[in-house]
Each structure stands twice: as structure tokens, then as C-alpha cells.
């Protein structure tokens, strides 16, 4: 079990699976971990001799262009995940005071 899975389980226990924060955090693996891994394997490619972009090159899968729109979406997902994680942490803290 990964740390994020433990946090998700605690969030489900503290807030309930139907809570908005828990639903958002359920996508943590694909929205944060998966995209972080994609960025880790991205390469700079010069498109027209002048313009450079990033491309995630994965064996057996189509290349994925990482452009400004992709980064805007990724940053908004990171913000949503941070807000969900904060809500889950507050709920866990309230349920299990020190």
C-alpha cells in the first residue's frame, strides 16, 4: 500500500466515500502520480527548428505532447488535489485528536 492509499482510506473513514474531497482524492494516482511519471520521461523536441516542446515518449504507447494547455490542466488538478488532501487531513485531525 502506498502512502496516498492510506490517506484515501483514512479520508473515507473520516468523511465517507461520498464526500467531495474523497472523490477528488480518489483520482490522485492518475492525476498526480501518473502525470509526474509522464513528466519524468518527457523529452524536449524542436518542432520547427525554433519552437521546442516536451513530449512524453513511452514504449508501446502514443507520444503525448506536453504543452501549455496540458500544464494548465495539470496545475489545476494539483490545486484540486491539494484542497482535497487538506480537507481530508483536517477531518482526520478532528476524528483523531492528539
N, C-alpha and C positions, 0 to 999 in steps of 0.2 A: 504494500500500500504506500502510495506517495503522500507527502505532507498535505497537498491540496485536497486529496481524497478524504483525509482525516478531518480537515476543516469543513469540507462539504457535509460529512456525516454529522459532525457536531452542530453545524448550522441547521441541518434537517431536524435534529433533536431539539434544538433551542427554539427554532422558529416554525418548523413544519415545512414539509416539501413544497407546499403550495405557495409559500412566501415568495415575493418577487425577488428578493436578494438570493434566495436559494436557487431559484430558476435561472437567474443570470449566472451565478457561480457554477452551475452545473455545466456550463459551456467553457469553463476555464481551460480545460485540456486543449480543445480545438482553437479557441480564440487567443490564448496566451502561449501555452507550451508549443503547440503546433506551429504557430507563426514565428515564434522565437527560433525554433529549429529551422524553419524555412529561411529566415534571415541569416542564420549561421552558415548556410550553404549557398548564399547568393554570391553572384559574381558580377563585377562591373562589365558592361558590354557597351561598346561605342556603336551607336545605331547608324549614324550617317557620316561618320568621320569626325563629328564635332560633339554631338549630344551623347552623353553617357547615361545609362540606366542600369538598374540592377535586375538580374534575372536569377530566379531560383532554378537551378538545374538539378533535376532528380532523376536517377536512372529508372527507366520504365514508366515515367510519367511525363506529361507535357510540361515544358518550361512555364514558369509563372513570372510575369513581368511585375516588378515591384516599383510602382510609380507613385506620384504624389497622391492620387486618389486612393491607392492601396494603403499608403501610410496614414492618410486622414482617417480611413475606416479603422485601421489598426489602433491608432491613438484613441479614437472614441470608444473602442472596445476595452482598451486598457483602463480608461476612466470609469466605464461602467463596472468593470471587474473590481477596481479599487473601491468604488462605492459599495458594491455588494459585500466585499470582504470586510469593510469597515462595519457595515450593519451586522454581519454575522459575528464579528469579534465583540461588538457591544452586547449582542444577545447572549453570547457565551459568557461574557463577563458578568452580566446581570443574573444569569442562571447559576453561575458557579463563583460567587464572590470569594475573594481571598481571605 
